Amino acid sequence: MQRELFSLLTRVVPRLPPRLTRPMATIAGALLFRAADGMRANAMENIAHLLDLPAEHRTVRRAALGACCTLVRNYVDMLTLTTLSATQVSERTEVCGLEHLLSAQARGGGALMASAHLGNADQVGQALLVRGARCAVITEAVKPDWLFDFFARERSHFGGQVIPFTPGVLPQLQRVLREGMALGIACDWDMQGNGIPVDVGSRRGHVLRIPAGVALLALRSKAPIIPIFGERLPDGRTRCHIEPELKIAPTGNVRADMQQIAALIAGRMLPRLRAHPEQWVLFHRVWEIAPGPA
């Protein structure tokens, strides 16, 4: 039944005009916020720590509601993606700082795109592909399989490569970088559970774990890390912010270098998240009490 309903949406939604889908997505997002207790609680917990506010603060609640609405809007955009031409995707997106990514790729060693679940990340990926960037993305291996196949098909529509996050995936990621591709990794959620804790100055002593794989890949491949973040605009378009590569000063101590890279990523990512908490579409809890001395 779930698959049949999703199949129906893939046929119906692309035929609807934006003047209908936008208010419908807002209503559906509000219903999701009220009905999905676990998603709502996780979003409010994440945003509360992000803004250093109580979980029930009205600013936190309003931002969590916005995140649910943003999530539904993102799905609407994804359902219509394969009906669009490259020109239409380009018109629906704005890219700032593309030269940072293209110049890194021109050096031939690939690049790591440090991103987050902010705005419409899938639209950001398509915007880069239609502008000539060669990209791959590592993504959660969601279940059931048919749903992952849908995500992979949509995300690779303009030539991108989709790599499921599975045990032993590191050699495949290294190969992608050697081929000169830009590899996108969401750095706001540590899927493996062994990430690098970063102290962000929380008054409640919480830390954010940055996936260790990003730092490990950067050190092994010497690929530059380019922070890239999305932002949904009021008119329905997406803006992609591409920042200059991180300036890493290797010490030769792998653990210290990984900690340095994680701190640099968090330093670029958190201001973006704080600027648009209502667009942070991450519904897994990511904050934890700071661990004791290793």
N, C-alpha and C positions, 0 to 999 in steps of 0.2 A: 504493500500500500504506500509506504514511504517513497519508494522508487517511482511508482506511477504518478504520485502527486508532484514530485520533483520534475519528472518528464513533462507533465502538463505545464508547469511553470516555464520551462525552457521554451515551450512553443507559444505560450500566451504573452509573457512579459515583453519580449522584443517587439511585439506588435502594438503595444500601448504607447501613447505619446508621453513625453516627460511631464506635461502638465497634469497627467493622472498619476504616473508612477511616483513622483516626488511626494505628494501628500499621502499617497497610499503607504509609502515606505515609512513616513513619519508616524502614521497611525499604527502600523505593524510594529515599529520599534517601541512605541509606548506600551503596546500590549505585551511585547516580549519582556520589557522591564518589569511590568507588574506580575507576569505569570511565572517567569523563570527565576525562582528564588536563588538558586545557586549562582547563576550568572550575575544577577544583581548584587548579591553579597560580595562576590569576588571583585567585580568592577569597583564597587564602593570602597572595598578594602585597599585595592591597588591605588586608587585615586587619592584616598585619604592620606596614605603614606607619601605619595608623590607631592601633594600640596601641604603636607604636615598639618592636617586638620583632623578633627574628630570624624569618625566614619559616618555619623548621622548628620553632619553639617549640611546645610541646604546647598552650599556650593558643590559639595561632593555628590550629593544626590542628583542635582541638576546635571552635573557632568556625566554621571553614570547613565542617566536617561539619554543624554546626547550620544553616548557611546553605543547604546543599543540601537538608536536611530541610524547612526553612521554605519553600523554593521549591516543593517537591512539595506540601506542605500548601496553599500558595496556589493551585496549579492545581486541587487537589481542591475547594477552596471555589469557585473560578470555575466549575467544571463543574456545580456544584449551584445556582449563583446564580439562574438563570432559573426554577427550581422554587420559589423562596421568595417569600413576600409581603413587602410593605413592613414589616409588623409583625414578621415573623420576622427580617428583616435588622436592624431596630431592636433586637430582643432579643439578637442575636448581637454587637452592637457597643456600645461605651461611648464617649461623646464628652465630652471635657473642654475647656471654653473656647469653646463654640460661639458665645457672645455676641461674641467678637472678630471672627469672620467675618461674622455677620449684621449687626453694626453697621457694618462697613466696606461691605457691599453696600447697606445702607440709604441710604448717601450717594449712590448712583446711578452712581458712576463705575467700577464693577467692582473686582476685587481680584486680586492675584497670589498664588497659594498656592505657596510655596516648600517643596518636599517632597523626599523621597529614596526610594530603593529599600529601605525599611525596614519590616519586618513585612509586613502584607498591605495594600499601598497601594490595591489595587482595592477591598477591603472598606471602607477608609476613605472612598473616593469614594462608594460606595453609601450608607454611613451618613450622609453629609452630604446626599445627594439626598433620602433618605426623611425627613429632618428639615427640609426646606424650603429648603435652599440651592440656588441655580441655578449649576451647575458645568459646566465644560468641561475637557478634559485634552488636552495635546499628548503624543503617544506615538510611539515608533519605528515607522517603516513597515516592519514585519517581512515577510519572504517565507517561504513563498509567499503569494499574495493571499488564498487561502481561510483561512489562519491569521489574517491581519490582520482579515479580515471577522468571524471568530469573536470575537476580542478586542473589536472595535468593537461587535458586537452585545451582548456580555455587559456591557461597560462603559456602554452607553447604555440598559440595560434599564429603569432608573428615571428616564429622561429626560435623562441627561447627554449632552454633545456630545463626540465623539472626533475630534481633529484630527491627521492624520498629519504627522510632521515631514518636510517636503519643502522644496526650495529655493523661496524667494519666499513663505514662509508668514507672514511678519511682518504684512502688511496684514490678513490674516484674523484674526490674534490681536488686533490693535488693534481690529478691528470687534467681536470678542467682548467685549472690555473696555468698549467704548462702549455695548454693550447691557446693561451692568450685571452681567455674569456673573463668577464666580470662576474663574480659569484656573489649573489645576494644572500645575506644571513641576517635574520631578525635577532637583534642582540638584547631585547628586553625580556626574553623568556628563555631560561636555561632548561631546554627539553631533557637533557641527559641527567641533570641533577648533580653535576660535579663542577659547576661553574666557579668563577673567581669572584669572591665577595668584594664589593666596593662600598666603602663608607661614604655616604652622601650627606653626612651631617644631620641625620634625622634626630630630632629631640627624643624620640622613643627608642633610639639605639638600633634601628633596623638597617639592613644592608640590602643591596640589589646584587644578584649574581649575574655576571656577564658570561655567556657561553665560552668555555675554555677553548673550544675548537677554533674560534676566530683568531685568538692570539697564537695558538699553536700553528695554524696554517700560515699566518703572517711571518712567523719566525722561521719556519721550514722553507717556505717558498720565496721569501723576500718580496712578496707581493705587497703593494701599497694598500692601505686601508682608506677607503673613501666613504665618509658618512653621507647617507642619502635618506631623506625623509619626505613623506607625502603630506599634503594638506588639502582637504576638501574646501573648495571655494563656495561662497553663497549661491553662485549661479549654476552650481552642479558640476563645474569643471574641477580638475585636479591640478594642483601645483606641485612640482617636484623640486625640492631643494637639494642641490649637490654641493657639498662643501669641499674645501681643499683637503688633501690627504693628511692624515695624522703625522705629526713629526715625532718619530720614535727614536730614542737615543739608547741603543742596545748596550747592556752592561756586561754581557757574557754569562750572566746568571739567569738561567731560563725562568725560574720561578719569579724573580724580581722583574724580568722583562715582561712576562705575561701579566703580572699585576699592574705594571705601568700601562700596558696596552688597554687593559680593562678599564682603568681609571680614565684614560683619554677618551675611550668610547663613551663611557658614562657622562663625561664632561660635555660632550657634544650632544648626546641624546636627551638627557634630562631637561635642558632648557626647551627643547622642541616639544617634549611631552607636556611640560608645565604650561606652555603657551596655548596648547589645545587639548586639555584633558578630556574634553567631550568627544574627541576623535581618537582616543586611545582604545582600540577595539581588541583588547586582550582580556580574556575572561578566565585566566588561570592565575592563582595567587602567586606573586613573584617576590614579595618581600619576606625577610626572615630576621630573627634576632641575630645580632652580630655573633659569630662563633668566637670561642675563646682562643687563646694563643695556640698556634699549630704545634 
